[in-house]
Amino acid sequence: MFELLILRIQDLADAPENDGWLSAGEREVLAGLRFPKRRNDWRLGRWTAKQAILFFLRLERDADLSLFEIRAAADGAPEAFLRNEPAGVTISISHAGGRSFCAAGPPGAALGCDIEKLEQRGELLTADYFTPEETELVRKAAPENEILVTNLVWSAKESVLKALREGLRRDTRDISIRPDFAGQENGWSRWTGRCRKTSREFHGRWRADSRFVYTVTSQANAEEI
């Protein structure tokens, strides 16, 4: 499934200054966002998503992006439309620290991606949101790796909850994450997880740079997660 995904990363400087690439509906939503950070994050997320969609649908890079519209579904998940019709692509969007990450995949896929800034989280995060196994994983990490492990586990949880289209409405401790730190493929390593209630397993990929960690998970449909 992962070979079918298009992944795109964009920074604030990558997005055009003008809003001509936004649809009329998107410009209306943007106008209603009061705070500059929220406006920047939302706008950058739409720009990154549209770049990923162009590549996934194999369209020319100079295609009219205003014909695409990213709408929030009733459950909050982003959905892509082209000329007011479903665009034939599933997307997941995340942003942190002035950077946005988007995954685009086939229609009907259970898809989730997340980006987290590598920063100190504090013990409250692990105490309130991690399983005992995840807390132990962080505790055993070398001091120089503790920030990476903490943010990686949290990011992977976010990706799964997005794929389930539940977000933080669901107890994050229902999902147990186990990263693989051994091998890499094209810069990406693997992680696996398990739903503690149903024992269902899911699989993902992760990579990190000097400032961020990125995770993504994808299944054919939500019933497989």
N, C-alpha and C positions, 0 to 999 in steps of 0.2 A: 504493500500500500504506500510506503514512504517514497518509493521511486516515482509515484504519480503526483507528488506534492510540488508546488512552487512556493519557495520561501523568499521573502523580501525583507530587507532591513533598510530603514531610511532615517535620516536625522532632520532636525528642523530646517537646516540650511538647504536641504534637498527639495523642499516643497516650494512651489512658486509663490511670489508675493501676492499676485492677484488671485481672485476666487473664480475665474472663468471656467475652471475645470470642475467646479462643484455643480451639481444639479440645482434647480430652483428650490426643491424641497430641502436639500442639504444647506443651502444658503440661509433658508428660513430657520432651520435648527441652529446653525452657527450664530445667527443674530440673537438668539434667545439665551446664549451662554454668557453669563455675566463675568466670570473670572478669567483673566488672561491665560493662566496655566491650563485651565480646562479647555478653553478655546483652542490653544495651541496643540494640546494632546489630541483632541477630537479631530481637528483639521489634519494633523500629521497622520493619524490613524487612517483616515479616508484616503489620503494621498498614497500611503503605502499599500493599502488594500487594492486600490485601482491599478497600481503598478503590477501587483501580483496577478490580478485578474487578467490584465492584458497578456501576460506571458502564458498563463494557464490556457486561455482561449486562443492563443496563437494569433493575436491581433497585432496590427502595426503599432509601433510605439507612438505615432502621431495621431492615433485614433482620438475622436472627440470624447474626452472623459466625462463631460457634462451629461452625456447620454446614460451614464451609469449612475446608480444611486445606491448607497449603502444605508439600509434602514435597520433600526432596532426592532426585533421581533417582540412579541408579548413577553417572552422570557428574558429579554435583554440581549440575546445573541444577535450578531450582525448578519444581515442577509443582503445579497447583491441582486440588483435589478437592472435590466437593460431595456430602455424604452417602456418602463412600467411592467415588464414581464420578468419572471425569474431568469437570471443570467446564466443558469446552467453551471453553477460553481458553488462550492461551500467554502466559507472563509472563517478565519479566526484572527482577531486583532488584539495586540497588546502594546503598551507603551510604558516607558520609564526613563527618567532622566534626560528628556529631550530626544529620545530615540523610539522608533516604532518598529514592531515586528509583526509580519502577517504571513499566515499560511493559507494557501488556496488549494483545494482538492476537488474531487468529483462530487457531483450532486448526491445528497443522501449520506455522505460520509459523516461519521462522528469525529469531528476534528477540533483540536484545541491546541493553542500555542500560548507561550507566555515569555516575557522578558523581565528580568529583575536586575536592579543595580546591585553590584557587589558591595554591600555595606553591612555594618554591624547591626544585628537585629535584636539582640538582647534575649535573656532567658524566658521572658514572658511569651514570646512567640512559640518556642518549643514546648513550654509547659501547657499552653492553652490549645495549640493547634496540631501538635505532632503526636504520633503514636509512641508508645514506649520504645519500640524498635528504632524508630527514627531519632528519638532523643538520644538513645545509646550510640547511634551512628555518629551524631554530632559530637557527643562526649569523647568518643574514641579518636576523632579526627586530630591530626597534627595541628598545633596552634596556627600554622600558616595556612591551613586548609579549612579551618572552622567556618569562616565566612562563606567560602564557596559551597561547602556541604550544606549549610543551613539554607542559603538562598536557592540552591539547586533543588533540594527536597521541596521547599515551598513552591517554587516555580512549577515543578512537575505536578504537584497537587492541583495548582491552578489550571494547568493544561487539561488534566483529566476532568475537572469539574466543568470546564468550558465545553469539552467534548460531550459531557452528559447534559449540557445546557441547564445546569443547576447553579453554577457559581457558588458563592459563599453562603447561599441559602442552605446548603448541605453541610453537615458536620465534617470538617476536613479530616478528622481522625477516622472516618470511615474508609479512607483511602491510605494505604500504606505503600511508601515508595522505597525502592532499592536501586540506587545508582550503580552503574558499572564504571569503575575507574581504570579498567585494564586497557582495553583496545579502543582504537578510533578508526573510523571509516570516513574519508573525505572531511576530516576535522570534527566529525560527530561521534560521540560515544552513546552507548545504549543505557536505558534504564527500564526497569520493570516495576509493576505495581500490582496490588491486589485489593479488591474490595473486601473488607473484613467481614461484612454481613453475608455476602453471597459467594465469596471465594473466587469470583471472576477475576481473571488476569488481563492485563493490558500492557502494551509495550510503547516505548517512546525513544526519542533521541535527544541528546543535549550537547551543547558546547559552550565554552566560555572564552571571553577575551579579557583584557586587563580591567574592564569596567563593568561588564554585564555577563549574565548567564542566560542562555536561551534554551527552552524546552518545547517539544512538540509531540503530540500523540495523535494517532489516526487509526480508525477501525472502519470496517465496511458499513456498519450501522451501530446505533447505540445499544442494541441488544447484545452485541458481542463484548461490550465492556463490563 
